[in-house]
Amino acid sequence: MDYERIADLSVTIDEVSTDRLERETSSEFTRVTTEFALSGPGPDGEPVVGRGEDVTYETDEHDALAESGLPDLAGEYTIDSFSAHLESVDLFPAGPPDREVFRNYRRWGLESAALDLALRQADTDVASALGRSLDPVRFVASTRLGEPPTTDRLETLRERVPGLEFKLDPIPAWDDDLVAAIDDTVGADAIRILDLKGQYKGTDVDVPADPELYERVLEAFPDAVVEDPALTARTRPLFDDSDVRGRVSWDAPIHSVEDVEDLPWESDWLNIKPSRFGSLESLLETLAYCEANEIRLYGGGQFELGVGRGQIQTLAALYYPDGPNDVAPRAYNDPTVGDGLPASPLEPSTDPRGFR
């Protein structure tokens, strides 16, 4: 497994600092994250810094961390022993998080920072350490259509970036006229992912199961991957057909190999959000399982504001470069569509170092 290639990398941490990041987004909310900086001696004796990002969604959690700070993490480790150490410390010293998955998000931010630092201290990069290549990354633009929904943003994005493909989040307000307008504006084949958000519970992005909506978008976008449907007595029959099941992907439920094995049926697609896994070991174990079982993958974004965006792009370049990756450059998440947006695919760095 690829984890064995990095588990014994040594990492020396002298100091840990945090930086609170904030930005308005195209989804009409203020995103706050925390970037971690782990510093230690580099190969020439001069300090080097490894970075990672905590993508916990609640602003209060980042404010509390800025006030309390992290536990002392200084010391000499391997990647594996640092991960084990994180198991024994409370990364939410100000109080337990609102959602347990936030523990994974924060742990991922620290483990990815430790990997970045370890690779820099070894004067190498993640692709070399894993024995993989960094390939150009195909990406889609993820955007909501507003309330009431319109195709205005789709039209503007397509004007800026001809040929751009999309991930969209259908809601019950999508009627036949809107679906037809999407087809007229960008073409049905440009919609690569339909995120039904039926697997979220108790969040701001929950979308209730709506069999009429499901049937409408399944028929209108026959080539799109269909992410996270809610399976109820009324919606499940829509997925009895094997061809439809073959289009279904899962995102919110996936935190480990065990979660993949517990899905309602053997899946052909998964959305990989590294922070959901918490540890590098769990992530790489799941990637190996998917590769062995021929499960197609694509990367998912979480409105990363710092180094985390480049890290999910790097993982896509290593493991699933040709998927419909929801890892577009940060400019695509700006409230206003700007000029000079990068086009797909993203070319990897010509001089990579660390895990960035």
N, C-alpha and C positions, 0 to 999 in steps of 0.2 A: 504493500500500500504506500501511496505517496507520503503519508504522514511519517513513515519510518525514515524517509530521506531527510526530514528536517527536525525530527524529535530530539536528536542529540546535538543540534547546533548550540554552542555556548552563547550565553548572553549575560553581560555584566551591566547592571543598572545602578547608576550613581544617584540619579535624581529623577523625579517625576513631577511634571507640571500639567496644568489643564488650561484650556482656552475656550471660553463660552462663545459660540458662533450664533448669529441670528440673521434671518433673511426673509423677506416676503416672497410668496410663491404664487404660481399660476393657479393653484387650487384654492386661493383666497384664504390662506391662513399663514400665520407667522411661524416659520420653522426655527427651532432652536436645537442645536446639538452641542456636544463637547468634544474637542479634539485633545487627545492625550499626547504628550511628548515625553518619551523615555530617553534619557541621555546617559552615555557611558563612553569609555575610551575606544577610539577607533584603531584601525590597524597601524597607524603611524603615531599613536599616542595622543593625538588631538581628539577632543570630544566629537562624537557623532550623535545624531538624534534619530530615533525611530518614532513614527507617528501612527496613530489609529484614531477612530472616531466612534463615539457612543451616540447611536441614533435613537435612543429612547425618545418617545414622542411627547411626553408631558414636560412642558416648560418648567414646572415647579421642581421636577427631579433634577434638572440641570442647575437651577438656582440653588437648590439645597446642596448639590455637590460643590458648587463654587464657594459656598460658605464653609462647608465642613472639610473639604479636601478628601483625598483618598487615604487609606491606611498606608503605612510605610511598606514600600515594595522594593526598596534598595537591596541589592545582594547579587550573588553570582549563581546563575542557574543554567540549565538547558531549557530549550523550548518546552520539553515535556515536564520538567520539574517546576517551571514557572506556572504552567497550566495547573499542575497539582496544587501549587501554593494558592492559586486563586480560589480553589475549592474550599480552602480553609479560612478565608478572610471574608468579611462582610463589605461588599462594594457599595452598599447603601447605608453608610453609618448614620445618616440623619433619620432613618426610619425605612421600613419595608416599602417597596415600590407598589404603585397601584395595580400593576399587572406583573405576574411572575416572569413573563417573557422578557421584561426589561432587564432582568438579571443577565440573561443571555446577551442582550444588546451591549451592555456595559462590559461584560467579560470579553466579547468579541473585540471591542475597541482596544482593550488592553493586550489581548493575545496578538492581534494584528500589528499593534505597535511594537510588541516584543519581537515578532518575526522580522519586522522592518529593521529594528536595531540589530538583531543577531546577524542578519545578512550583511548589513553595512560594516559591522565589526569583522566579519569574515571577508569583506571586500568582494561580495558577489551579489547576485540577484536571484529573485524567486524562480525564474524560469530555469536557470542553470542548476539551482539546488534541487528542483523537482525533476530535472531531465526532460523538460517539455519546451515547446516553442511558443513564442508570442506571435499570434496571427492577427491580421486585421479583424476588427469586431464589427459585425453588422448590428445596427441598433434601430429601434423604433422610437417614436416620440409618444410619450404618454401624456394625454391631456383630457381634461373634463370639458364638457360642452356647455356648462353653465346652467342656470335655472332662471327662466325656462331655457331648455337646451337649444342651441343654434349651431350651425356649421361655420360660424364666423372665424373662429380660431383655426379650424382645419384649413379653411381657404387661405388665411394669411400665412400659415406655416408652409403650405404647398407652394405659394408664390415665392417664398424665401428659399425653399429647398425643394426643387422639382424632384419627383420620384420618392419623396419621403413616405415611409410607412408608419403605421400608428397602432398604439394600444389604447383602447377606449373602455370606459366604465359605464355600461348601460344602466339606466335607472327607469323606473316605471313610467316616467314622463316621456320616454321615447315612444312616439306613435309611428304609424305607417308613413306619414308625411316626412318626419325627421329622418327615418331610415332611408327613404328614397332620396332625400336631400344629401345625405352622406354619400350615397352611391353616385349621385350626380356630381358632387364636389370633388371627390378623390378616387372614386371607384371602389367597388366592394372588395377587390383583391388587395387594396392598400391597407385594409384593416387586418392586421396580423394576429391581434389578441383582443378578446372581449373578456374583460374582468368583471364577473358578475358579483364579486364580493359577498358571496353567500355564506362564507365560512367564518366571517368575523362576528364576534359576539360582544356587545357592550362597548363598541367603539363609535367614533364619529363617522366612520365610513361604512357601517353596516348597510346592506341593501336587502330588504325582505325578499323571500322567494316569490316570484311572480311568473306563473306558467305561461301567461300570454306574452310577456316580455321575452321569456326564454325562447318560446317557439318563434317569435317574430325575428329575433336576431340570429337564431340558428339557421333559419331559412334564408335570411337576407345576406348573410356572410358565410357561405358554405365552406370557405377555406380557412377561416379564422380558428385559432386555438381558443378554447372556451375555458376560462379559468375560474376555479372555486364556485361551482354551482352549489346551491343549497338543495339537498335531496329530500323532498317531502313526498307525501302520497300523491300530490298533483304534479310535481315536477319530475319525479324519478322516471315515469314512463317515457319521457322525452329522450332518456338516455339508454333505453333498452337496446336500441340499434347499435350494433358493434362499430359501424362507421362513425356514429356520433360519439360513442365512448372513446374512440381513438383520437378524437379532437380535444378531449378534456384534459386539463392541466390542474395541478394543485399547488397552492402557495401557502396560505395561512396555516394549514395543519402540519407543515413539514419542518421538523426540528432535528430529525435523526433518521437512521435506517429503519428503526422500529416504526416510525410514523409512515414511511413509505410502504412497509409491509402490511400496515393496518388499514390502508385505503380501501374503499368499497369494492374496487376491482383493480386488476393489474394495470397500472397507468402507463401510457405511452409518452407523457409529457410531465415535466415538473419545472416550476419556477424556483430558482435557487437564490435565496436571500441569505448571504453568509452570516449576518448577525443573528438570525434566528437559531443558528446551531450553537452559538456561544463559544465553543472551542474549535480550534483548528483540527483536532483529531476527529471530532464528530462530523465536521464539514467534509474533510477529505475521505473519511470512511464512506460517507453517503455518495460522494462523487464516484468513488470506486465501485460501489454497489450499482449505481445507475449505469456506468460504463459496461459492467459485466452483464447487466440485464437489458441492455440496448434501450434504455429510457432516454428520450431526447430531452435536452435541457436548454434553458435560457436564463439569463440573469435578471434579477429584479432590483429596482432602486427604491430608496426610502428618503428621497429629498436630502441626500447627503450634502453638507455645506463645505466640507473640508476634504481631507485626504481620503476619506472613505469612498468618495465617488471614483477616484482613480483606482482604488483597490478592487472595487467590484468590476470595473472595466478590465483590470489586469486578470482577474479570475476568469472572466469571459474569454479573454484572449488566450488563456491557457487551456480551457476545458470545453467551451461551447461557442466558439467565435462565429459560427454560421447560424446560430439560433436567432429568433426575433427578440434580441436582448433589450430589456427596458433599462438601459444604462446610458441614455443619451447625455451628452455634455450638459453641465449645470445651466447653461444659458437657456436651454429649452424649458426650464422650470421658472423662468422669470415671468412676472405678471404680464409684461408687454413683450410682444415678439420683436426682437431686434434684428438688425442686419448682420450679415457675416456669420450666420449659424453654420457650424461644421456639418458636412454631409456624411452619410454612412457610406463605407465603413470607416471606423476609426483606425488609424495606423498606430501601431505600438511604438514606444520610445526607441530611438536608435542607440541610446546609451543608458540602459536601465541599471539601476542600483537599488538594492533593498526590495521592499514590497510596496510599490507606489503605483 
